Amino acid sequence: MHVRLSVMEITITMSLPDPASLPVPMGRRWIRLRARLTQGEVAHLLGVTRPTVTRWESGTIEPKGASRVLYAAFLRSLIWEPQPGPRGWP
């Protein structure tokens, strides 16, 4: 999705991410592991089965419809969520 904003004769064009865009399958797995979540935990949070998450992460199947939008939003939330640092760091 592209947005064009014109203010005082200055035009800014920017791309907004598609709400259903997903990283490549390996990236999905990496995001989950970085957040220290199991496939079962992700499945429970999204209301799907663990084998479904396994298939999404392997690229065997792609999520569709509302599941895709929810999964994409979930992964984005994990990317922006602060992760624990090394011992002694907040």
Buried (B, 14 or more C-beta within 10 A) or exposed (E): EEEEEEEEEEEEEEEEEEEBEBBEBEEBBEBBEEBEBEBEBBBBEBEBEBEBBBBBBEEEEEBEEEBBBBBBEBBBEBEEEEEEEEEEEE
